[in-house]
Amino acid sequence: MSVFRMDVVEHGTLDARYIQSNDLCISNIGSEPFDVLIHGYHPEGVFYLGLVHAAPGSTVTLPEITNHHRTFSLLLVTNINYSHTTGITIYAKDQGNLIAVFSNSHFSVME
């Protein structure tokens, strides 16, 4: 499995104070299908839980994952043993307005 983790904190490089919600896009740029388990965590516990299937060449979009301007972590766990065929794009928004775009480079990756 491959694991992707992104932490967003107040006053950090990725500043949670300005992010109300996120649209998460997961792309399969490989030739094998895979599943992704998504966990969104606040300091108090889980605020989002989802499971999606990504067919080869497809993009799955999960809109409006809401964190309400609070510190959060996103943890994505795939059922494939490498990360190079998983594309991740996060559109961070405040009151519906796009304020930042994050990608694979913003995640810590474990394979």
C-alpha positions in Angstrom: 0.0 0.0 0.0 1.0 3.6 -0.4 0.2 6.2 2.2 -0.1 10.0 1.6 -0.3 12.5 4.4 -0.8 16.2 4.5 -0.9 18.3 7.6 -2.4 21.8 7.6 -2.0 23.9 10.7 -2.5 27.5 11.8 0.4 29.8 10.9 2.0 26.9 8.9 3.2 26.8 5.3 -0.3 25.5 4.6 -2.3 27.8 6.9 -5.6 26.3 8.1 -7.0 29.7 9.1 -7.8 30.5 5.5 -9.2 27.2 4.4 -12.9 26.5 4.9 -13.2 23.5 2.6 -11.3 21.4 0.0 -12.2 19.7 -3.2 -10.0 16.5 -3.4 -9.2 15.0 -6.8 -7.5 11.6 -7.1 -6.2 10.6 -10.5 -5.1 7.2 -11.6 -2.4 7.8 -14.1 -1.4 4.2 -14.3 -2.8 1.0 -16.0 -4.0 -0.8 -12.8 -7.2 0.1 -10.9 -6.8 0.9 -7.2 -8.9 2.0 -4.1 -8.2 4.9 -1.8 -9.3 5.2 1.8 -9.5 8.8 2.8 -9.4 10.0 6.5 -9.7 13.7 7.5 -8.6 14.4 11.0 -9.1 17.4 13.3 -7.2 17.4 16.7 -10.5 16.1 18.2 -10.8 13.1 15.9 -12.1 12.1 12.4 -14.2 14.6 10.5 -14.2 12.9 7.1 -14.1 9.2 6.0 -14.4 7.9 2.5 -13.5 5.1 0.2 -13.2 5.6 -3.6 -12.2 3.4 -6.6 -10.0 4.9 -9.3 -10.1 3.1 -12.6 -7.1 3.5 -14.9 -7.0 6.9 -16.6 -9.8 8.2 -14.4 -10.1 11.1 -11.9 -12.4 10.9 -8.8 -13.5 14.2 -7.3 -14.7 14.5 -3.7 -16.1 18.0 -3.3 -16.6 20.2 -0.3 -14.5 18.3 2.4 -15.2 20.9 5.1 -12.7 21.7 7.8 -14.1 25.1 8.9 -10.8 27.0 9.1 -9.4 24.5 11.6 -6.2 22.5 11.8 -6.5 19.2 9.9 -4.7 16.3 8.4 -5.6 14.3 5.3 -4.5 10.7 5.2 -4.9 8.7 1.9 -4.2 5.0 1.8 -4.1 3.1 -1.5 -4.2 -0.6 -2.1 -1.2 -0.5 -4.5 2.4 -0.7 -3.4 3.7 2.4 -5.2 2.8 6.1 -5.3 3.9 7.1 -8.8 0.6 6.4 -10.5 -1.5 8.3 -7.9 -2.1 12.0 -8.7 -3.6 14.1 -6.0 -4.9 17.7 -6.4 -6.6 19.7 -3.6 -8.4 22.8 -4.4 -8.6 24.8 -1.1 -11.4 27.2 -0.8 -12.8 29.9 1.5 -16.5 30.8 1.1 -16.5 29.0 -2.3 -13.5 31.0 -3.6 -10.4 29.2 -4.7 -7.4 30.3 -2.5 -4.8 27.6 -3.1 -4.0 24.4 -5.1 -2.0 21.6 -3.5 -0.6 18.5 -5.2 1.4 15.4 -4.5 4.4 17.5 -3.6 2.6 18.8 -0.5 2.1 15.2 0.9 4.5 13.0 2.8 4.6 9.6 1.1 5.2 6.2 2.5 5.4 3.1 0.3 
